[in-house]
């Protein structure tokens, strides 16, 4: 007996909408090395990823600088899932007689072109406290990345010095942090980058501050408070100050507890976590909006279309709230909790017809207060009799 198809009474289709952009990661630190391993990490193979110290040992000798740096990275708790090494050629480029900032910038461009799947950037000893490092700092500032660089320059202990790497750039850049140590065999910057890279804002309660984090394997510096203030620029009760110091990071010992201060970039009171959060919010919003465009036949230029576009920042703010990045405040007038964030959805008629013809949507303002962290507190007791 013949069976009539369902299409005689109903037409059902299912379209898979899987055209979503891949999510960018913010956890992988890259260590720059001038040492090549032929066929593994060299001018042809610019980067390589490693998931354990055993994998590093398969390519590198224990005397190699990258192996030694990797031991600091994998010693952290929690341990990074992956680290990368990137090769740069230290050969001077004519007419320069030495490897300079321009030559380093060119090498960074080659590494980026070969592999852009990393966020944190750190350096080997060949780049510590040399003029060429200025090229890395300016290169990083123009990208959505963070550089944490080691320094062993004792001039960081002098608050009035103007020639050390931190002094040359403090107050002018926000994407570079300096980690200071008196021992040149310490890789504190790679340890800090590896540790901070484990904080994934896509996860619940993943907010952090770089201050008070202990870097395993990194001993505290044996320096007095005056030197620590000169290095970090932190003045108790006031915060960081340019005249007071250099906004660098250092591991210290207070109360037999070892931890990092101040978790900052080279701009006073601008902290590593703030830049990290900013980059994550921008990236996730870009990805959500592109996903909307890719998975709809059209985003209509009407109020419904504006609501559809506004769903992107709402999703990102929801993730940020879940991660603990958004402050929870009380309304001073009502005493009730204020909205954690606001998304002001414009009307399609908030823009002139000429802009609608050009198919350029109006701005969608999003407002929230970053939760941040407390780095210093004062407690006053009054004893009565």
C-alpha positions as CSV (number, residue, x, y, z in Angstrom):
1,X,0.0,0.0,0.0
2,X,1.4,3.4,-1.0
3,X,2.3,5.8,1.8
4,X,1.8,9.5,1.2
5,X,4.7,11.7,2.5
6,X,4.2,14.1,5.4
7,X,4.9,17.0,3.1
8,X,1.3,16.7,2.0
9,X,0.2,18.1,5.4
10,X,3.3,19.8,6.9
11,X,6.6,21.1,5.7
12,X,9.3,20.9,8.4
13,X,12.9,22.1,8.0
14,X,15.7,22.6,10.4
15,X,18.6,24.9,9.7
16,X,21.7,24.6,11.8
17,X,22.9,28.0,12.9
18,X,26.5,27.2,13.8
19,X,28.3,30.1,12.1
20,X,29.7,31.4,15.4
21,X,33.2,33.0,15.6
22,X,35.7,31.1,17.7
23,X,36.4,32.5,21.1
24,X,39.7,34.1,21.7
25,X,41.8,33.0,24.7
26,X,43.6,35.0,27.3
27,X,45.5,32.4,29.2
28,X,48.6,31.5,27.2
29,X,51.9,33.2,28.0
30,X,54.7,33.3,25.4
31,X,58.4,33.4,26.3
32,X,60.7,35.1,23.8
33,X,64.0,33.3,23.3
34,X,67.0,34.0,21.1
35,X,68.0,30.3,21.2
36,X,66.9,28.3,18.2
37,X,66.2,24.5,18.1
38,X,66.4,23.5,14.5
39,X,63.2,22.0,13.2
40,X,61.3,22.8,16.4
41,X,61.7,26.5,17.3
42,X,63.6,28.6,14.8
43,X,63.2,31.2,12.0
44,X,61.0,28.8,10.2
45,X,59.0,27.5,13.2
46,X,58.5,30.6,15.2
47,X,56.5,29.2,18.1
48,X,55.8,26.0,19.8
49,X,53.3,25.1,22.5
50,X,54.0,23.0,25.6
51,X,51.6,21.4,28.1
52,X,54.1,20.2,30.7
53,X,57.7,20.4,31.8
54,X,58.2,16.9,30.4
55,X,57.2,18.1,27.0
56,X,59.7,21.0,27.4
57,X,62.4,18.6,28.4
58,X,61.9,16.7,25.2
59,X,63.1,19.7,23.1
60,X,65.3,21.6,25.5
61,X,68.3,20.9,27.7
62,X,68.0,21.7,31.4
63,X,70.7,24.3,30.9
64,X,68.6,26.1,28.3
65,X,67.1,29.4,29.5
66,X,63.6,28.5,28.2
67,X,63.7,25.2,30.2
68,X,64.6,27.1,33.3
69,X,61.9,29.7,32.8
70,X,59.4,26.9,32.1
71,X,60.1,25.4,35.5
72,X,58.9,28.7,37.1
73,X,55.8,28.7,34.9
74,X,54.7,25.1,35.7
75,X,55.6,25.5,39.4
76,X,52.6,27.8,39.9
77,X,49.4,26.8,41.6
78,X,47.1,26.6,39.7
79,X,49.4,25.4,36.9
80,X,49.0,26.8,33.4
81,X,47.4,24.5,30.9
82,X,49.8,25.6,28.2
83,X,52.8,27.9,27.6
84,X,54.5,28.9,24.4
85,X,58.0,29.8,23.3
86,X,58.7,32.2,20.5
87,X,61.9,32.6,18.6
88,X,63.4,36.0,17.8
89,X,66.7,36.4,15.9
90,X,69.1,38.7,17.8
91,X,71.0,39.6,14.6
92,X,71.3,43.4,14.1
93,X,69.6,44.8,11.0
94,X,71.7,47.3,9.0
95,X,72.4,50.1,9.4
96,X,72.1,49.5,13.1
97,X,75.3,47.9,14.6
98,X,73.4,46.4,17.5
99,X,70.1,44.7,17.9
100,X,67.8,47.6,18.5
101,X,64.1,48.4,19.1
102,X,63.2,48.4,15.4
103,X,64.9,45.0,14.9
104,X,62.9,43.6,17.9
105,X,59.7,45.0,16.6
106,X,60.3,43.3,13.2
107,X,60.9,40.0,15.0
108,X,57.7,40.4,17.0
109,X,55.7,41.0,13.8
110,X,57.1,37.7,12.3
111,X,56.1,35.8,15.5
112,X,52.6,37.4,15.4
113,X,52.2,36.6,11.7
114,X,53.1,32.9,12.4
115,X,51.1,32.5,15.6
116,X,48.8,35.0,17.3
117,X,47.3,32.5,19.7
118,X,48.8,33.9,22.9
119,X,48.1,36.9,25.2
120,X,51.0,37.3,27.7
121,X,54.4,38.2,26.5
122,X,57.6,37.7,28.5
123,X,61.4,37.9,27.7
124,X,64.7,36.1,28.1
125,X,67.8,37.5,29.7
126,X,69.0,38.9,26.3
127,X,66.2,41.5,26.4
128,X,66.4,42.4,30.1
129,X,67.3,46.1,30.7
130,X,68.6,46.8,27.2
131,X,67.4,49.6,24.9
132,X,65.9,47.1,22.4
133,X,63.1,46.4,24.9
134,X,61.6,49.8,24.1
135,X,60.5,48.2,20.8
136,X,58.6,45.5,22.6
137,X,56.8,47.9,24.9
138,X,55.6,50.1,22.1
139,X,54.6,47.1,20.0
140,X,52.5,45.6,22.9
141,X,50.8,49.0,23.5
142,X,49.3,48.9,20.1
143,X,47.8,45.4,20.5
144,X,45.4,43.5,22.6
145,X,48.1,41.8,24.6
146,X,50.0,42.2,27.9
147,X,53.7,42.2,28.4
148,X,55.3,41.3,31.7
149,X,59.1,41.8,31.5
150,X,61.8,41.0,34.0
151,X,64.3,43.6,35.2
152,X,67.4,43.2,37.4
153,X,68.5,46.9,37.1
154,X,69.4,48.1,40.7
155,X,68.5,51.6,39.5
156,X,64.8,50.7,40.1
157,X,65.6,51.1,43.8
158,X,66.3,54.8,43.2
159,X,63.0,56.7,43.0
160,X,64.6,59.6,41.2
161,X,66.3,57.6,38.5
162,X,65.1,58.3,35.0
163,X,67.0,55.7,32.9
164,X,65.8,52.3,34.0
165,X,63.2,50.5,31.8
166,X,60.3,51.3,34.1
167,X,61.2,55.0,34.6
168,X,61.5,55.5,30.8
169,X,57.9,54.3,30.3
170,X,56.0,54.9,33.5
171,X,52.8,56.9,33.0
172,X,52.9,56.4,29.2
173,X,51.8,52.8,28.7
174,X,49.2,50.5,30.2
175,X,50.0,47.2,28.6
176,X,53.4,46.5,30.1
177,X,54.3,45.5,33.6
178,X,57.8,45.1,35.0
179,X,58.8,42.4,37.5
180,X,61.9,43.3,39.5
181,X,64.3,40.9,41.2
182,X,67.9,41.2,42.4
183,X,68.7,37.6,41.2
184,X,69.1,37.4,37.4
185,X,68.3,33.6,37.5
186,X,64.7,34.3,38.6
187,X,62.0,34.3,35.9
188,X,59.3,36.1,38.0
189,X,57.7,37.7,34.9
190,X,57.0,34.3,33.3
191,X,55.8,32.9,36.6
192,X,53.4,35.8,37.1
193,X,52.1,35.6,33.5
194,X,51.6,31.9,33.8
195,X,49.7,32.3,37.1
196,X,47.4,35.2,36.0
197,X,46.7,33.4,32.7
198,X,44.9,30.7,34.7
199,X,42.1,33.2,35.6
200,X,39.4,32.6,32.9
201,X,36.6,35.1,33.0
202,X,34.4,32.7,31.2
203,X,34.2,30.8,34.5
204,X,32.3,31.7,37.6
205,X,34.0,34.0,40.3
206,X,37.2,34.3,38.3
207,X,38.0,37.9,39.2
208,X,41.4,38.5,40.7
209,X,44.1,41.0,41.5
210,X,47.8,40.5,40.9
211,X,48.7,41.8,44.4
212,X,49.0,39.3,47.2
213,X,49.6,36.4,44.8
214,X,52.4,34.1,45.7
215,X,54.8,33.1,42.9
216,X,56.1,29.6,43.8
217,X,59.8,29.2,43.3
218,X,60.4,33.0,43.4
219,X,62.1,34.1,46.6
220,X,61.2,37.5,48.1
221,X,63.8,40.3,47.6
222,X,65.9,41.1,50.6
223,X,65.4,44.9,50.4
224,X,64.1,47.5,52.9
225,X,60.8,49.3,52.7
226,X,62.3,52.4,51.1
227,X,63.6,50.3,48.1
228,X,60.3,48.5,47.8
229,X,58.5,51.9,47.6
230,X,60.9,53.1,45.0
231,X,60.4,49.9,42.9
232,X,56.6,49.8,43.2
233,X,55.7,53.5,43.6
234,X,53.2,52.5,46.3
235,X,52.8,54.9,49.2
236,X,50.7,53.6,52.2
237,X,47.3,55.3,52.5
238,X,47.8,57.1,49.1
239,X,48.3,54.4,46.5
240,X,50.9,54.6,43.6
241,X,52.7,57.8,42.9
242,X,55.0,58.6,40.0
243,X,57.4,60.6,42.1
244,X,57.6,57.9,44.7
245,X,58.7,55.1,42.4
246,X,58.6,53.2,39.2
247,X,55.3,51.1,39.2
248,X,57.2,47.8,38.9
249,X,56.2,44.6,40.6
250,X,58.2,42.7,43.2
251,X,57.8,39.7,45.5
252,X,58.2,40.6,49.2
253,X,57.8,39.0,52.7
254,X,55.4,40.5,55.2
255,X,54.5,38.5,58.3
256,X,56.3,35.4,57.0
257,X,54.0,35.5,54.0
258,X,55.5,35.9,50.6
259,X,53.5,37.7,47.9
260,X,53.6,40.1,44.9
261,X,53.1,43.8,45.1
262,X,51.5,45.8,43.5
263,X,50.1,43.9,40.5
264,X,50.3,47.0,38.4
265,X,51.1,48.2,34.9
266,X,53.6,51.0,34.3
267,X,50.9,53.6,34.8
268,X,50.1,54.5,38.4
269,X,47.0,52.8,39.8
270,X,46.3,51.0,36.5
271,X,46.4,47.3,37.3
272,X,47.0,44.2,35.2
273,X,43.6,42.8,36.0
274,X,41.9,45.9,34.7
275,X,43.5,45.6,31.2
276,X,42.9,41.9,31.2
277,X,39.2,42.4,31.9
278,X,38.9,45.2,29.3
279,X,40.4,43.0,26.6
280,X,38.1,40.1,27.5
281,X,34.9,42.3,27.5
282,X,35.8,43.8,24.1
283,X,36.6,40.4,22.6
284,X,33.5,38.7,23.8
285,X,31.3,41.5,22.6
286,X,32.9,41.5,19.2
287,X,32.3,37.8,19.0
288,X,28.7,38.0,20.1
289,X,27.8,40.8,17.7
290,X,29.5,39.0,14.7
291,X,27.5,35.9,15.7
292,X,24.3,37.9,15.4
293,X,25.2,39.1,12.0
294,X,26.2,35.6,10.8
295,X,23.2,33.7,12.1
296,X,20.4,36.0,11.0
297,X,19.4,36.7,7.4
298,X,19.3,40.3,8.3
299,X,19.3,42.4,11.5
300,X,16.3,44.7,10.8
301,X,16.8,48.4,11.2
302,X,13.9,48.8,13.6
303,X,13.4,48.7,17.3
304,X,13.3,44.9,17.2
305,X,16.7,44.9,15.5
306,X,18.1,47.2,18.1
307,X,16.9,44.8,20.8
308,X,18.6,42.0,18.9
309,X,21.9,43.9,18.8
310,X,21.6,44.8,22.5
311,X,21.4,41.1,23.3
312,X,25.1,40.9,22.7
313,X,26.3,43.2,25.5
314,X,23.6,41.7,27.7
315,X,25.1,38.3,27.3
316,X,28.6,39.6,27.9
317,X,27.5,41.5,31.0
318,X,25.8,38.4,32.3
319,X,29.1,36.5,31.9
320,X,31.0,39.4,33.5
321,X,28.6,39.4,36.5
322,X,28.9,35.6,36.8
323,X,32.7,36.0,36.8
324,X,32.5,38.6,39.7
325,X,33.8,41.5,37.6
326,X,30.8,43.8,38.2
327,X,30.4,45.7,41.5
328,X,27.3,45.0,43.6
329,X,26.2,48.4,45.0
330,X,23.4,49.7,47.1
331,X,21.4,52.7,45.8
332,X,22.2,55.5,48.3
333,X,18.7,56.9,48.0
334,X,16.6,53.7,48.3
335,X,19.1,51.5,50.2
336,X,18.2,48.7,47.8
337,X,20.6,47.0,45.4
338,X,21.2,49.0,42.3
339,X,21.2,47.3,38.9
340,X,24.6,45.6,38.3
341,X,24.7,47.1,34.8
342,X,22.4,49.0,32.4
343,X,22.0,48.6,28.6
344,X,20.4,51.6,27.0
345,X,18.7,50.3,23.9
346,X,18.2,53.1,21.4
347,X,15.3,53.5,19.0
348,X,15.9,53.1,15.3
349,X,14.7,56.7,15.0
350,X,17.5,58.0,17.3
351,X,19.6,58.4,14.2
352,X,18.9,60.5,11.1
353,X,17.6,59.0,7.9
354,X,20.9,59.5,6.3
355,X,22.5,57.1,8.8
356,X,19.8,54.6,8.5
357,X,20.3,54.6,4.7
358,X,24.0,53.9,5.4
359,X,22.9,51.0,7.6
360,X,24.9,52.2,10.6
361,X,23.1,51.4,13.9
362,X,23.1,53.9,16.7
363,X,25.4,53.6,19.7
364,X,24.2,51.2,22.4
365,X,25.5,52.5,25.8
366,X,26.4,50.0,28.5
367,X,27.2,51.1,32.0
368,X,28.7,49.2,34.9
369,X,31.2,49.7,37.7
370,X,34.2,47.4,37.7
371,X,34.4,45.5,41.0
372,X,38.2,45.8,41.3
373,X,40.0,44.9,44.6
374,X,41.1,46.5,47.9
375,X,44.9,46.8,48.2
376,X,45.2,48.8,51.4
377,X,43.0,49.4,54.4
378,X,43.0,51.5,57.6
379,X,41.4,50.4,60.9
380,X,41.1,52.9,63.8
381,X,40.3,51.7,67.3
382,X,39.1,53.8,70.1
383,X,39.5,52.4,73.6
384,X,37.3,54.0,76.3
385,X,37.5,53.6,80.1
